[in-house]
Amino acid sequence: MNDLFFKEEHFMIQKMVRDFAKTKVEPVARELDEKELFPRDLVAEMGELGLMGMMVPEKYGGSGLDMTSFATAIIELGKVDASVAITMAAHNSLGTLPLLLFGSEDQKNSHLPKLASGKTLGAFGLTEPDAGSDAGSTKTKAVREGNEYVVNGGKIFITNAGEAGLLSFTSQVIDEGDSIGIAAFIIPTDTPGLEIGKKEKKMGWNASDTRQLYFKDMKIPISAMLGTPENGFKTFMKTLASGRISIGALSVGTALGAYEKALNYSKERNAFNKPIHEFQSIAFKLSDMATKIEASKLLVFHAAWLKDQGESINKEAAMAKLFASETAMEVTREAIQIYGGYGYVKEYDVERYFRDAKILEIGEGTSEIQRIIISREILKDIQL
């Protein structure tokens, strides 16, 4: 499969990230999860390796790599620890892409080098209490007052929020009393009027930082806007489309990590005087797990390849995210079943993979939203 989409540089990236994941992330993954510790040291090391600015052009201090490289890195990290993987993935996609796609040259020169180095972490505020799947119903408002916008509202479930130095967020724009569209803005997280809530207690991704944000009469310059209100909605929709590839890749990594542990366990665990993988019921589970993981890989890398060719990826990214995330949920569940009672115990990592998998069916658009996107894409060209 790799030969279809991989060049020599992709294999080099795969090996580098795999080695980093095995030697640096895996030894601390269980502790990070149990103590809900944000992996600051690992983020710094990923910055040194160029993983925090993978798709940022070299002229802004990034690695200048493609989406296929990005997906590859996420898979390798996800095989070991989804929390570390999502921290890196959200920073690269949600935290950096809005600026990369729609920022002015001044904005890029000001912010991208800091983001690409990993010394500044990025976050993206889209979801609100009444605007999750219905992203167009954003209630946050930025009211124009002279050369400033006064922002009121809030965001929820924002990855990296408590650790980020830069925040991109979406808001209605009010000018002379009229709403002129939804724009994206980028601001430092020490901006007065921005309040960051406490860290959320979650089922999984425990080492990832997730918080609520509050905008209370927050004054920001008009230069903080990314693009214009007319392209604001397009800004975050394009960001989400690419983000779905990253969640698809994380789903593949999560599934692979659980599958490999279950496969090894099935060779070591004996029942009725033989390894349990010799029982057809276990062998068939492993077969189904392996097949669906391979299918997920193909969907993810095909979407990434299309992105690298400059093609539209709305349908393909949604398909990759949908199938891979539901595969991750199924594979991690079956991995626990293969472990039996041991799979339910925190001493064994498959229960962590299971907890980490569920959010993959929700974040970056639920499975239901992905099906809506796919159906619209496959039906829009039908001639009536």
N, C-alpha and C positions, 0 to 999 in steps of 0.2 A: 504493500500500500504506500509506504513512504516514498518509493521510487517514482510514483505518479506525481507527487507534489513537492518532493524534497530535492534541493540542490545540496552541494557539499557543505555550504554554510549552515544549512538547517540541521544536518547531522552533527556539526560541530557545536551548535547551540544546544541541541538535545543532550549531547554528552556532558557539556559544561553544567547545565542546569541539573541534570540527573545526579552528577557527582556532588554538587552543592546541596541538593535535597537530601541525599543519603548521608553525607558527612556532617552537615550543619543543622539541617531542619529536623530530620527524623529523630535524633537523640533527645530533642527537647519538645517534640510535638505533644506528647501526652501531658507533660507538665504545663505547657502553655494552655492546653485545653482545661485541665483540672483547676488551675489557678486563675484562669481568664486573664492571662498576661499578654499585653500587646507586644509583638516581636520587634521592638525597636532596633536591637542589635542586628537582627537578620535583615531588616529593611535597609540599614546602613550598608551591610555587606552586599545586598542586591543592587544598591546604588553604585557601589564600586565595580560590580560586574557588568554594569550597563543595563540591568533589567528594569530599572525604574524610568527609563526613557527610550524604550525599545523602538517605538515608531516615530520618535522625534528626530527630525533631520539633524545631521551632524553639525550644520552651521549654527544650530541652537544648543549644541552640547549633547545631543542624543546619540543613539546608536544607529539611527537611520535604517532600521530593519523593517521587514514587511509583516503582514498579518499572519502569515504562515509561521514565521519565527515566533511571534507573540503567542499563538495558540500552542505551539510546541512547548514553550517555556511553562505555560500555565498547566498543561497536562502533567509535566514532570513534577512540578511543585504540588499539584493536586493529588498525585499518587501518594504523597507523604503527609501533607497537612493542608486541608482546604482553607483554613484561616489565613495562613501565610500566603497561599495562592490568591485568595480574593483580595487581600490587602494590596498585593502587587498588581493584580488585574484591574481592580477598581481605580487605582491611581493612574494606570496607563490609559485606560479607556474612558471612564466617566470623568476622572479628574483632569485629564490632559487633552482629550480629543476635542471638546468644545472650543478650547483655545486654539488648538492646532487647525481646526476646520474653519473657524470664523473669526479668529482674533486678528486685530490689525498688526502691522509690522512692529509698532511700538509695544503693543501688548505682548507679542511673542518674544521680542528681545528682552522685555522686562521680566517675564515669568518663566518661559520655557527652560532656560538653563538651570534654574533652581529646581524645577520639577524633574528634569531629566537626570540630574545628579542624585536625586533621592533625598537631598538635604531638606527639601520642602515637599511635604506630602500634599496631594490634591484630593478634593472631594467634590461631589456633584449633588446638588439639592434639587430634586424633582418632585418626589412623592410628598403628598400632603394628606391630612386626615380624610379629606373629601375628594382627593384627586390622586388616586393610585393608578389603576388601570385606565381611568378616564383622565389622562394627563392634560387634556385640553381644558379641564375645569379648574385650573389653577386659581386659587383665591388670593395668594400673595399679590400685593399691589405696590408698584413703584410709581409714586406721584411726582411729576416734574414740578420743581420749584426753582426757577432760575437756571443755574448751572449745576443743579444737583437733583437727585431723586431721593425722596423720602420713602423708605420701604417698611411696610408692616405685613406681618403674616408669619408663616412658619413652615417647616418641613419635618418629615418623620422618616425613620429607618435609613439614616444617611451613613453610609460606610465611610470609615476613616475620619468622621467629623471631629472627634475629640483630639485627633493627632495631626490634623491637616493644618498647613499654613496658608493655603489658598482654597477658596470655595467658589465654585461656579454654581449658579442657581437660576431658576426660571421664575418669572413674575409677569403679571399683567402690567402694562405700561399705561399710565393715565396722563394725558396731556390736555390741558385746558378743559378738564372735566370729562373727557371722552377716552374710552379704552381704545388704543390704537394697535393692540396685538400683544402677544406673549414674547418677551425678549429673554435672552440669557445674559447674565452679568457675571463678572469675576471680581472678587474682593479678597483682601487679606482677612484671616479669621480673627484678627485683633481689632477689627473695625468696631467702633463704639455703636451700640445698639444691637449688635449680634450677640445673642446669648446661646450658649451650648449646653444642652441638657445632660443629665447623668447617663452613664453607659447602660444600654439596655441589657437585661438578663434574657438570654436566648437559649433555644433548644440546642443549637449547634453553632458552628463558627465562633466558638467562645473566645478565641484569642483575637478575633477581629473586632474593631471598634465601631459600634453602631449607636447613633444618638439622635435626639430630636433637636431641631434648631428653632430659635425664635427671633424674629425681626421686630424690634420695637423702636419706631421712629428712627430707623437707621438711615443716616445720610451718606450717600455715596456719590461720587462725581459722575457726570454723564459719560466720561471716558471709560467707565467700568463696564459699559454695555459691549457685548460681543456681537458684532454685526448690527442689525437693525431689528425693530419690532416685526417688520415684514418677514424676516427670515428666522425669527426666534424659534418658532415651532419646528421649522426644518432643522434648526441647530440641534435640538435635543432628540429629535426623531432619528437623525443620522447617527448621533452618538449612541442611541439605544440599539440601532441595527448592528453596529460594530460590537457593542457590548454583549449582544446575544451570542456572537461567536465566542467571546471570552467565557461566557457562562456555559456554552456548549463544551468548550475545551475543559473547563473545570469539572463538568459532569463526567467527561471521559476519564479524567485523571482520578476522580473520586471512585468511579466504578472500577477502574483498573487496580487501584490500591486495594480495594476490598476483594476483588476477584483473585488477585495474586496471593493474598493471605489465605483465602479460602482454599485455593488450589493446593498450596503448600500444606495446609492443615489436613486436607483430605488424603495426602500421601503419608502423613505422620501418624494420624489417628487410626487406631485399629478397633474393629468391632467384629465379633464372631470369627476371630483369628485371621483377619485380613484387613488391609487398608480400606477405609470407607469409600475411596474413589472407585473401588472395584464393584461397588453396588450400583446397579443401573440407575436407581433413583438419584444418587449423588452425581454420577457421571453425566446424566441428562441435564441436571441443573447447571453443571459446569459448562456443558456444551452450549446451552442457551445463553448463559452469561457471556461467554467468549464471542458468540455470534453477534449478539446485540451491541457489544462493545466495538467490534470491528465495523459494524454498520454505522455506529455513532461517529467513529473516527472519520470515516469516509465523508459523512455529511458535514462534519466540522471543517475538515481540510478542504473540501470542495468549496464551501462558503468562503473560507479564508483565501483560497486561490482566486476566486471570482473577485473578491475585494481587492486583491493585489493587481488584478487586471483592469481595475477601474469599472467593473460591471456593477449593475444593480444587485443588491443582495437581500432585499426585503424578504422575499419568499425563502431563499436558501438559508439565511440566518435564522429565520423563525423555525424552519424545519429542523435545522441542526440543534437549536436550543430545545425545542419540544421533545424530539426523540431522544437526545442524549440525556436530558434531565430526567425523563421518565425511566430511561434505562438505568441511570444511576440509582434511582429509588428502588427499582426492582432488584438490581444486582446486590446492593448493600443489604436488602432484606433477605435475599437468598444466602448471602454470605453468613449472616447470623444463623440461619436455619442449618447450614452445613456445620457450623461450630456447635450447634445444639445449645445446651445451657451455658457453656463457656462464652458463647457469643453475646450473652446478655450481661456479662460481667465487664466492668471497666478495665480490668487488667488486660483484656484483649481488645485490640484496636478496632475491630469491625463494628462495635457498637458506636464508636465515635464517627466512623464513616457513615453509618446509618443516620445519625443525628445531623451530620453535615449535609446529607443528600437532600433532605426535604425542602430546604429553602431554594434549591436549584429549580424546583417546579414553580416557584413563586417570583423570585427576583428577576428584574429585567423583563417583566411581563409574564403573567401566569400562563400555564398551559392553555387555559381557555382563550386568553388573548392571542397566543401564538396561532391557535386554530382559526381565529377570526382573520388574522393577517394572511395566513396561508389561503384560506377560502377566498378572500378578496383578490389575492394575486392570481389564483388559478381561474377565477371566474370573470375577471375584468375584461379579458380579450375575447370573450365569447360573443359572437355576433347574433343578435336577436332577429 
